[in-house]
Amino acid sequence: MEIRNLQKDDVKICSEILQRTYAQEPYNVNFDSKIAFQYIEEKLRFNPEGSFAAVIDGRIIGFIFVGFFTWVEGKQGFIEDIDVDIEFQGRGYGDKLLKHAEKYIRESGAKTVMLWADKHAKALEFYKKRGFSEADELIQMFKKL
């Protein structure tokens, strides 16, 4: 497996991976193809240097987006999204993407990294095994307008 920076030509395949992965439990999100395309396009535009694709034999099988912001400890990395296509999950590709992103974050001068995870997703255990811990004092809130 090779990890490389995402390109504009990769947006369509990544949006299709996004649709497939989020259609599964516990998310059950039915992304419209135009919305999924726009979501990936926006993430790539936000930080092209921190947008990575996992590639096997020329085929993109997953991706990860990294962002940065400043907080109490200074520069902090943020895993915006990580997705591995369904048929490739459980084979260590997500782990390699995450390690690649963490290396990029560390080399960018950040000392910490955070991410959001669904409390019912099997990915939650994936993150915990890789050193992430839950932030008991924070909750995520939304409001429909």
JOPEJO-V215641 format. One record per residue. N is the residue number from 1. RES is the residue in three letters. SS is DSSP state (a for helix, b for strand, c for the rest). PSI is psi as a letter, one per 40 degrees, with the letter a starting at -180 (none if undefined). Layout:
BEGIN
N/RES/SS/PSI + N/RES/SS/PSI
END
This chain:
BEGIN
1/MET/c/h + 2/GLU/b/i + 3/ILE/b/h + 4/ARG/b/i + 5/ASN/b/i + 6/LEU/c/i + 7/GLN/c/i + 8/LYS/a/d + 9/ASP/a/e + 10/ASP/a/e + 11/VAL/a/d + 12/LYS/a/d + 13/ILE/a/d + 14/CYS/a/d + 15/SER/a/d + 16/GLU/a/d + 17/ILE/a/d + 18/LEU/a/d + 19/GLN/a/d + 20/ARG/a/d + 21/THR/a/d + 22/TYR/a/e + 23/ALA/c/e + 24/GLN/c/i + 25/GLU/c/i + 26/PRO/c/e + 27/TYR/c/d + 28/ASN/c/f + 29/VAL/c/h + 30/ASN/c/g + 31/PHE/c/h + 32/ASP/c/i + 33/SER/a/d + 34/LYS/a/d + 35/ILE/a/d + 36/ALA/a/d + 37/PHE/a/d + 38/GLN/a/d + 39/TYR/a/d + 40/ILE/a/d + 41/GLU/a/d + 42/GLU/a/d + 43/LYS/a/d + 44/LEU/a/d + 45/ARG/a/d + 46/PHE/a/d + 47/ASN/c/g + 48/PRO/a/d + 49/GLU/a/d + 50/GLY/a/f + 51/SER/b/h + 52/PHE/b/i + 53/ALA/b/h + 54/ALA/b/h + 55/VAL/b/h + 56/ILE/b/h + 57/ASP/c/f + 58/GLY/c/e + 59/ARG/b/h + 60/ILE/b/h + 61/ILE/b/e + 62/GLY/b/i + 63/PHE/b/i + 64/ILE/b/i + 65/PHE/b/h + 66/VAL/b/h + 67/GLY/b/i + 68/PHE/b/i + 69/PHE/b/i + 70/THR/b/h + 71/TRP/b/a + 72/VAL/c/d + 73/GLU/c/e + 74/GLY/b/a + 75/LYS/b/h + 76/GLN/b/h + 77/GLY/b/i + 78/PHE/b/h + 79/ILE/b/h + 80/GLU/b/d + 81/ASP/b/i + 82/ILE/b/h + 83/ASP/b/h + 84/VAL/b/h + 85/ASP/c/i + 86/ILE/a/d + 87/GLU/a/e + 88/PHE/a/e + 89/GLN/c/i + 90/GLY/c/e + 91/ARG/c/e + 92/GLY/c/e + 93/TYR/a/d + 94/GLY/a/d + 95/ASP/a/d + 96/LYS/a/d + 97/LEU/a/d + 98/LEU/a/d + 99/LYS/a/d + 100/HIS/a/d + 101/ALA/a/d + 102/GLU/a/d + 103/LYS/a/d + 104/TYR/a/d + 105/ILE/a/d + 106/ARG/a/d + 107/GLU/a/e + 108/SER/c/e + 109/GLY/c/e + 110/ALA/c/i + 111/LYS/c/e + 112/THR/b/i + 113/VAL/b/i + 114/MET/b/i + 115/LEU/b/i + 116/TRP/c/i + 117/ALA/c/i + 118/ASP/c/h + 119/LYS/c/e + 120/HIS/c/e + 121/ALA/c/i + 122/LYS/c/e + 123/ALA/a/d + 124/LEU/a/d + 125/GLU/a/d + 126/PHE/a/d + 127/TYR/a/d + 128/LYS/a/d + 129/LYS/a/e + 130/ARG/c/e + 131/GLY/c/e + 132/PHE/c/i + 133/SER/c/i + 134/GLU/c/i + 135/ALA/c/g + 136/ASP/c/d + 137/GLU/c/e + 138/LEU/c/i + 139/ILE/c/i + 140/GLN/c/h + 141/MET/c/i + 142/PHE/c/i + 143/LYS/c/h + 144/LYS/c/h + 145/LEU/c/none
END
